[in-house]
Amino acid sequence: MSVRVGIVGFRGYSGAEAVRLLSAHPHCEPVLLEHRADAGDDDRLLRKSNIRRAPAAGESVASEGLKAVFLATPPDVSMDLAPKFLDAGAAVIDLSGAFRLRTPERYKQWYKEDHTAPALFAGAAYGLPEYNRECIRAARLISNPGCYPTAANLALRPLLAAGIVDRGAGIVCDAKSGVSGAGRKPALKTSFCEVAENFSAYSILNHRHVPEVLLTSELEEREFSFTAQLLPIDRGILEAIYFRLARPLSGAEIIAIYQKQYAAEPFIRLYEAGSVPDLRGVLRTNFCDIGVISDPSSGRCVVIGAIDNLVKGAAGQAVQNLNLVLGFDETAGLL
């Protein structure tokens, strides 16, 4: 029998991607949970019309037999709904930023709003499986990482742990994303005429995803500079991360550090030294591709990380976390 998994926010890009992935999952069946007044809106993103639907309420956990619920919703909606689904007995995988920053004080600092469910921080696991797998398995509330931090942390953390980065020289993350990362809600800055034939930076020095990188890779804010930029494409993230080496190392030696860390990871793909990934290679996959260019003589190094922001950066990683929580093979529905 299939396990039923509810999806709140299924009309958004990440939610619709979750519907697509769970519809093809060998052990899961999606249930669409209605929570908005515009529940009759256009469902063109959904591709299927025969998927079960129910209200986005705790009572649906019992009536629909839900084992887990995805919240592909804004943080305020996640803070409202997560306690209800948890109390009803379902695991919750939240794709918003509501529970990523570990404390209500940090949330207010970066989101400029009070947190309305602070008691849930204590039991929330940060859902980056490559570094938090056992905590995810044991948790009932999983906070899915942001798309930019997923690529940045997977690229940076092994090198920082190995002590090869000259942290005093600073780290620069130049990150570019497709427009779907801004969500489906209409806005002038993501309209066709603003995005087409254009390229722009946004949220400079105050992007909400920065603290996730600092917390996960154990960096100080003064050590890490991050700029997000909007590409005139629908999906994908490519990050160029620049830093100075603490000691001379070839690209092959740096790749060997990644190989040691990620040898058993099913969704990390490493390029040979001197080669780097591009967006086309990761689109509609749950892979994070990493490549390195190093100049030992000058100490300069550039790491390129690429993911699909809607899959490994959102719904795919949520399914990866779901598999861990429910005891399925971690790659189920993703390969």
Secondary structure, DSSP 8 states (H G I E B T S, - for coil): --EEEEEESTTSHHHHHHHHHHHT-SSEEEEEEE-STTTTS--GGG--S--EEEESSTHHHHHHTEEEEEE-S-HHHHHHHHHHHHHTT-EEEE-SSTTTTSSHHHHHHHHSS--S-GGGGGGEEE--HHHHHHHHHH-SEEE---HHHHHHHHHHHHHHHTT-B-GGG-EEEEEEE-GGGG-SS--GGGSHHHHTT--EEESTTT-TTHHHHHHHHT--GGGEEEEEEE-SSSS-EEEEEEEEBSS---HHHHHHHHHHHHTT-TTEEE--TT----GGGTTTS--EEEEEEEETTTTEEEEEEEE-TTIIIIIHHHHHHHHHHHT--TTTTT-
